[in-house]
């Protein structure tokens, strides 16, 4: 019997990318490939790329160089958002053999058997993004107690800084039946938590023909009925789509956890207008107030971009002071980077990079303070934690339902179980020690 070919995978970017890589990996497994670690010598390497920052090219090249040092004759395949946006550029990276765009990445097995080592530049199969209208199901599974379940793809919004519509196409979704079927598969595999992911999941409900057939609220109502999943978490939702019905449903659900993550991007209405965001700051304020009214213990994360073209010191201070006074738990801070073929790149009034970095640092410090305060507010409280393997063999780690990082002494049979704990002292690395006070729930 011939030794099976080996393949290794690596993901750059978001939870959606991670879910897609995991599903593609399972297809290779079903086809008979041996799956090995990215850091080992493999016959084929598949790199799933991201395009959110200006570092996409640098990261891609570095990973290609790394794997070719491990096996100079290996076939290197690059897929994902960066592959859709810059296919010819990637094909010219020394060592890249195949570049697949948004419509072809899930068909990678159709290419690899006959793939030859490129002597000049890699083979490219990337169509126009407007032709992409299929929805490819995906969910992650393997080394985590939580699973990322893809429910939506693409985006119809036209934010001036964003390349995702160019990389993933228009908004489209799985059917509710498809999502619930995958959720039941995940439950059968023993996962305790599902994280719903997509590009713009609040826009869920548009089919491949562009017709709206249901809503995100319809979806979460259906998922709440599934047996075997202890927790469902919403990865991120636009503030204009996070309506009162959704917030009230989560507040009263036994499965959906009290954790929201919403992109603000700027606390200046002037900058929000330049970004072509679909709300003003007052809408965001109302969403936060409604969440806290329904769930005072809810964790709320916020995305914010610093250094957008034309952002003055006054604009930044307006954002900083707004966030400082807002009842939120942490920030994800992004430094604006110019992206080709976006309106923002043509606006002029560029903010010096050093200023962008200084603003980023100030908001990251604010985020640390917000998170510390949120943790301190919950000390001595009793909450449920889903435990998983920790970085140290002496400890296991996990998150409470409202997303507080927890550490406890390692107990093997408590891994991938939900435990009731009392939140203890905050450690230097930002995790809280915990005392387990009950046996596993569920």
C-alpha positions in Angstrom: 0.0 0.0 0.0 1.4 3.4 -1.0 2.3 5.9 1.6 -0.4 8.6 1.6 0.6 12.1 0.6 0.8 14.6 3.3 -0.7 18.1 3.6 -0.3 20.9 6.1 -2.4 23.9 6.6 -1.9 27.4 8.0 -4.5 30.2 8.5 -3.9 33.9 8.5 -6.6 36.2 9.7 -10.1 35.8 11.1 -12.3 33.1 12.6 -14.1 32.8 9.3 -10.8 31.8 7.6 -10.1 29.4 10.4 -13.5 27.6 9.9 -12.9 27.4 6.1 -9.4 26.0 6.5 -10.7 23.3 8.9 -13.4 22.3 6.4 -10.9 22.1 3.5 -8.6 20.0 5.7 -11.4 17.5 6.4 -11.9 17.1 2.6 -8.2 16.2 2.3 -8.5 13.7 5.1 -11.5 12.1 3.4 -9.5 11.9 0.2 -6.8 9.9 2.0 -4.2 12.6 2.7 -2.2 12.5 5.9 -2.5 15.8 7.9 0.6 17.0 9.5 1.7 20.2 11.3 2.7 23.3 9.4 6.2 23.2 11.0 6.9 19.7 9.6 8.1 18.5 6.1 5.0 18.0 4.0 4.2 17.1 0.3 1.7 20.0 0.1 1.2 23.2 2.0 -2.0 25.1 1.9 -1.9 28.7 3.1 -5.2 30.5 3.7 -4.6 34.2 3.6 -6.1 37.5 4.9 -6.1 40.9 3.4 -7.1 43.1 6.3 -3.7 44.7 6.9 -0.8 45.9 4.8 1.2 43.0 6.2 -0.6 40.4 4.1 2.2 40.2 1.5 4.9 40.1 4.0 3.3 37.3 6.0 2.5 35.3 2.9 6.1 35.5 1.7 7.5 34.6 5.1 5.3 31.5 5.4 6.3 30.3 1.9 10.0 30.7 2.6 9.5 28.8 5.9 7.8 25.8 4.4 10.3 25.5 1.5 13.1 25.3 4.0 11.3 22.3 5.4 10.8 20.7 2.0 12.2 22.5 -1.1 10.2 20.2 -3.4 6.8 20.7 -1.7 3.8 22.1 -3.6 2.7 25.4 -2.1 -1.0 26.5 -2.5 -2.2 29.9 -1.6 -5.9 30.6 -1.1 -8.1 33.1 0.6 -8.8 36.9 0.5 -5.3 38.0 -0.4 -5.2 35.4 -3.2 -8.4 36.8 -4.6 -7.2 40.4 -4.5 -3.6 40.0 -5.7 -3.4 36.6 -7.5 -0.6 37.5 -10.0 1.5 39.1 -7.3 1.3 36.0 -5.2 1.9 33.7 -8.2 5.3 35.4 -8.7 6.4 34.7 -5.1 9.2 32.1 -5.5 8.0 28.7 -4.5 4.2 29.3 -4.9 2.7 26.7 -7.3 -1.0 27.4 -7.2 -3.2 30.4 -6.4 -7.0 29.9 -6.0 -9.6 32.7 -5.6 -12.8 32.8 -3.7 -14.8 30.6 -6.1 -12.1 27.9 -6.4 -10.6 27.5 -2.9 -13.0 24.8 -1.9 -12.1 22.9 -5.1 -8.4 22.7 -4.3 -8.5 18.9 -4.4 -9.4 19.1 -8.1 -6.0 20.7 -8.7 -3.4 19.1 -6.4 -3.1 15.6 -8.0 -1.9 17.1 -11.3 0.0 20.0 -9.8 3.6 20.4 -11.0 6.3 22.3 -9.2 6.3 25.8 -10.7 9.6 26.7 -12.5 8.6 30.3 -13.2 5.3 31.4 -11.6 2.4 29.6 -10.0 -0.8 28.6 -11.8 -3.6 31.0 -11.1 -7.4 30.2 -11.0 -9.1 33.3 -9.9 -12.4 34.6 -11.4 -14.0 37.9 -11.1 -15.5 38.4 -7.7 -18.9 39.5 -9.1 -19.3 35.9 -10.4 -19.0 34.4 -6.9 -22.5 33.6 -5.7 -22.2 30.2 -4.0 -22.1 29.6 -0.3 -19.6 27.0 0.9 -20.4 25.5 4.3 -17.6 25.4 6.8 -17.0 24.8 10.5 -13.8 24.3 12.5 -13.1 21.3 14.5 -10.1 19.6 16.0 -8.0 21.1 18.8 -10.6 23.3 20.4 -13.5 22.9 22.7 -15.3 25.6 20.8 -16.2 25.5 17.1 -16.4 28.4 14.6 -19.5 27.8 12.4 -19.7 29.8 9.2 -23.3 31.1 8.6 -22.7 34.0 6.2 -20.2 35.2 3.6 -19.5 38.4 1.7 -20.7 41.9 2.3 -23.0 44.4 0.5 -21.7 47.3 2.6 -19.3 49.7 0.9 -17.2 51.0 3.7 -14.5 53.1 2.1 -11.6 51.4 3.9 -12.5 47.8 3.3 -11.5 45.3 0.7 -13.6 42.4 1.9 -16.4 42.9 -0.8 -13.6 42.7 -3.4 -12.2 39.6 -1.8 -15.4 37.7 -0.8 -18.2 39.1 -3.0 -21.7 40.0 -2.1 -23.6 39.0 1.0 -25.0 35.5 1.0 -25.9 32.9 3.6 -26.5 29.3 4.3 -30.1 28.2 4.9 -31.3 27.8 8.4 -31.6 24.1 7.7 -28.0 23.9 6.6 -26.7 25.8 9.7 -28.8 23.7 12.2 -27.7 20.5 10.5 -24.0 21.5 10.9 -24.7 22.6 14.5 -26.1 19.1 15.2 -22.9 17.5 13.6 -20.8 19.7 15.9 -22.8 18.6 18.9 -22.4 15.0 17.9 -18.6 15.5 17.9 -18.6 16.6 21.5 -18.0 20.4 21.2 -19.6 22.4 23.9 -19.5 25.9 22.3 -20.3 27.3 18.9 -19.1 30.7 17.7 -21.2 32.0 14.8 -19.0 33.6 12.2 -19.2 35.3 8.9 -18.3 38.6 7.3 -21.5 40.4 8.2 -23.6 37.9 10.2 -26.3 40.3 11.1 -27.1 40.4 7.4 -27.9 36.7 7.5 -30.8 35.5 5.4 -29.8 36.3 1.8 -29.7 33.3 -0.6 -27.4 32.8 -3.6 -29.9 34.6 -5.8 -29.8 37.8 -3.7 -33.2 37.3 -2.2 -33.8 37.8 1.5 -35.6 34.7 2.8 -35.2 35.1 6.6 -33.2 37.0 9.2 -30.5 36.6 11.8 -33.2 36.6 14.5 -34.8 33.6 12.8 -31.5 31.8 12.8 -30.7 32.3 16.4 -34.2 31.2 17.4 -33.7 28.0 15.6 -30.2 27.3 17.0 -31.4 27.9 20.5 -33.5 24.7 20.2 -30.7 22.4 19.3 -29.8 19.8 22.0 -26.2 19.1 22.9 -24.7 22.5 22.5 -24.2 24.2 25.8 -23.2 27.6 24.5 -23.5 29.7 21.4 -21.6 32.9 21.0 -22.1 35.7 18.4 -18.6 36.6 16.9 -19.4 40.1 15.7 -22.5 42.1 14.6 -22.9 45.5 13.1 -24.6 48.0 15.5 -27.3 49.0 13.0 -28.2 45.3 12.7 -28.1 44.5 16.4 -31.8 45.4 17.1 -33.7 45.2 20.3 -35.3 41.9 19.4 -31.9 40.2 19.1 -30.6 41.7 22.3 -33.7 40.7 24.2 -33.6 37.2 22.8 -29.9 36.7 23.8 -30.8 38.1 27.3 -33.5 35.4 27.8 -31.7 32.5 26.0 -30.2 29.6 28.0 -27.8 28.9 25.1 -26.6 32.3 23.7 -24.1 33.8 26.1 -23.9 37.4 27.3 -21.2 38.6 25.0 -21.4 41.0 22.1 -18.7 42.3 19.9 -19.6 45.3 17.7 -17.5 47.4 15.3 -17.6 51.1 16.1 -14.6 52.2 14.0 -14.7 55.8 15.1 -16.3 57.9 17.8 -16.5 60.9 15.4 -19.6 61.2 13.3 -17.6 63.1 10.7 -15.1 60.2 10.3 -18.0 57.7 10.3 -19.4 59.5 7.4 -16.1 59.5 5.5 -15.9 55.7 6.2 -19.5 55.3 4.9 -20.6 53.5 8.0 -24.4 52.9 8.2 -24.9 54.6 11.6 -24.0 57.5 13.7 -22.5 57.5 17.2 -25.9 57.9 18.8 -27.0 54.5 17.4 -24.0 52.8 18.9 -24.7 54.5 22.3 -28.2 53.2 22.2 -27.1 49.7 21.4 -24.7 49.6 24.4 -27.3 51.0 26.7 -29.9 48.4 25.6 -27.5 45.5 26.1 -26.5 46.7 29.6 -30.1 47.3 30.5 -31.0 43.7 29.6 -27.7 42.1 30.7 -25.7 44.3 33.2 -23.0 41.5 33.4 -22.6 41.3 29.5 -19.1 41.6 28.0 -19.0 44.1 25.1 -16.0 44.3 22.8 -15.6 47.1 20.3 -13.6 47.4 17.1 -12.0 50.8 16.4 -9.7 52.1 13.6 -7.2 54.9 14.3 -5.5 57.1 11.7 -8.2 57.1 9.1 -7.5 59.7 6.4 -8.4 63.1 7.7 -8.7 62.0 11.3 -7.6 65.1 13.3 -6.4 65.2 16.8 -9.8 66.5 17.8 -11.5 63.5 16.0 -9.2 61.1 17.8 -9.9 62.7 21.2 -13.6 62.6 20.5 -13.2 58.9 19.9 -11.0 58.3 23.0 -13.3 60.2 25.4 -16.4 58.6 24.0 -14.9 55.1 24.5 -13.5 56.0 27.9 -17.0 56.9 29.1 -18.8 54.0 27.4 -19.8 50.9 29.4 -17.7 48.5 27.4 -15.3 45.7 28.3 -12.4 45.8 25.8 -11.3 47.1 22.4 -9.8 45.6 19.3 -7.7 48.5 17.9 -6.6 48.6 14.3 -4.2 51.0 12.7 -5.5 52.2 9.4 -3.5 51.0 6.4 -4.0 52.1 2.8 -5.6 49.4 0.7 -5.5 49.4 -3.1 -8.8 50.1 -4.9 -10.6 51.6 -1.9 -12.1 55.1 -1.7 -10.3 55.8 1.5 -6.9 55.5 -0.2 -7.9 58.4 -2.5 -9.1 60.8 0.2 -5.8 62.5 0.9 -5.0 64.1 4.3 -3.0 61.1 5.3 -2.2 60.7 9.0 1.5 60.2 9.6 2.3 56.6 10.5 4.0 57.6 13.8 0.8 59.4 14.8 -1.3 56.4 13.9 0.9 54.2 16.1 0.7 56.6 19.0 -3.1 56.7 18.8 -3.2 52.9 18.6 -1.1 52.6 21.8 -3.3 55.0 23.7 -6.4 53.0 22.8 -4.8 49.7 23.7 -3.9 51.1 27.1 -7.5 52.2 27.5 -8.6 48.7 26.5 -6.4 47.2 29.2 -8.0 49.5 31.7 -11.5 48.6 30.5 -10.8 44.9 30.7 -9.3 45.1 34.1 -12.2 47.1 35.4 -14.7 44.5 33.9 -12.8 41.7 35.6 -12.6 43.5 38.9 -16.3 44.1 38.8 -16.9 40.3 38.6 -14.4 39.2 41.3 -16.0 36.8 43.8 -18.9 36.2 41.5 -20.0 32.7 40.5 -20.1 32.0 36.8 -19.8 29.0 34.4 -16.5 28.3 32.6 -15.8 26.0 29.6 -12.3 24.6 30.4 -9.7 23.6 27.8 -6.0 22.8 27.8 -3.8 25.6 29.2 -0.4 26.8 28.0 1.1 25.2 31.2 0.6 21.5 32.0 -0.2 22.6 35.6 -3.2 24.7 34.6 -6.3 24.5 32.5 -7.9 27.7 31.1 -11.2 28.8 29.7 -13.7 31.6 29.4 -16.8 32.4 31.4 -20.0 32.8 29.6 -19.4 36.5 29.6 -15.8 36.1 28.3 -13.6 36.5 31.3 -10.4 34.5 31.0 -10.0 32.0 33.7 -7.2 29.7 35.0 -7.5 26.8 37.4 -5.3 23.9 38.5 -5.3 21.2 35.9 -7.8 18.3 36.2 -7.8 16.0 33.2 -11.5 15.0 33.3 -12.6 18.6 33.5 -11.2 19.5 30.1 -14.1 20.3 27.7 -16.6 20.5 30.5 -18.5 23.4 31.8 -17.8 24.1 35.5 -19.3 26.5 38.0 -16.5 28.6 39.5 -15.9 31.5 41.8 -13.8 34.2 40.1 -10.7 35.0 42.0 -7.6 37.1 41.8 -6.4 38.6 38.5 -3.0 37.4 37.5 -0.2 39.5 35.8 -1.1 37.9 32.4 -4.7 39.1 32.6 -6.3 35.7 33.6 -8.3 35.2 36.7 -7.6 32.4 39.1 -10.8 30.4 39.8 -12.1 28.0 42.5 -14.2 25.2 41.1 -17.3 24.9 43.3 -19.4 22.2 41.5 -19.1 19.2 39.3 -19.5 19.6 35.5 -22.7 21.0 34.3 -24.7 19.5 31.4 
